[in-house]
Amino acid sequence: MGDIERQPTETVSDRRVVRIVTRIAEVSAADWDACASGDFASTRPINPFISHAFLSALEESGSATRLTGWLPRHLLFEDGNGTLAACMPCYLKAHSQGEYVFDHGWAEGYERAGGRYYPKLQVSVPFTPVTGRRLLVRTSPDQAEREAILLQAGTTLAAELGVSSLHITFLTRAEWELAGRQGFLKRTDQQFHWRNETYGGFEDFLGALTSRKRKAIRKERREALANGIEIEWVTGRDLTEAHWDAFFAFYQETGSRKWGLPYLNRRCFSLFGETLADRVLLVLAKRAGRYIAGALNFIGADTLYGRYWGGIEDHPCLHFEVCYYQAIDFAIAHKLACVEAGAQGAHKLARGYLPVETYSAHWIADPGLRRAIADYLRRERRAVAHERAFLSEETPYRQADEC
């Protein structure tokens, strides 16, 4: 990316400093996590993906670095006492891979018109389509001001570097609204999430569905385990390198088919096990004494996040069992309020996962490109809202007057 990789000069205002670091290791884990949790007293972010440990694993393993097109440019806002008051995970990117909010068409159109779309700035958690805070601010009376400062610092950095754009993906709705008020273009999409209505067990959940959906799910679960397949939950201190070896083989098999090259390397999974073991759930399928498939989940304060799936044997409905039904079982058993099962997938609707809106915000430097994208997004938002309304009417859940 050449000269654009230079370190911008820090900005100082009223003894408050906004600066950029090129490695998250330059920030103490306690300070970063205090911002990510929103609380001086807490060092455990509600959402594991914005934790120092998760982001550090991506960088330390080499999964999210300059060589993979994710050059860290994390923004830090320090108060007059030098205390980290807010931060924002930010990357200088040479491509649009691993984002799940697709702007390839914008890039192609701009470059056909003679523009240069890459590099761009990306505020996100790499390879992770999970909604969460992106403006990481400690709780304080001037929290809204600090969030606005982070947004302004992002656009200032983009202007200093001369990049085409700044993109904030899978941010919260409140952050999305704030970004809109500061001139960012607003984009929506949808995912499918499962909600725990204080079910006592999986059968209670099934009882909330229509008769046809109940029968279909019971059939799928029987078929998934019909060939002598057993399911294991592995988390915390029970996680071993052997478990990660098995899962990495599954991950590579799926990743090579979907993306050509899996995003995360083997070292990254070991680091997850070392620093986030109590927030990791591996759901593993075993047949004839060996693991044949699995799904990686992360455990939040009230949500189970499904991330990656793979297998080395093909069995009917095993994907649904390992990824969706086992996640529901775990959430019910551990009284978690929600299961987020990743990006896209209208097939999740029939399995009790309902459409939920997701958000991204985009700052575009070129006025002509900005106008074109703004027009596109107005039409896209209407289409997304229409589809979500339609899918919401196709709910698998019983109506109040049904038996």
Summary of the structure (lengths in Angstrom):
residues: 403
radius of gyration: 21.8
end to end distance: 62.1
largest distance: 67.6
contacts: 1323
relative contact order: 0.14
helix: 42%
strand: 25%
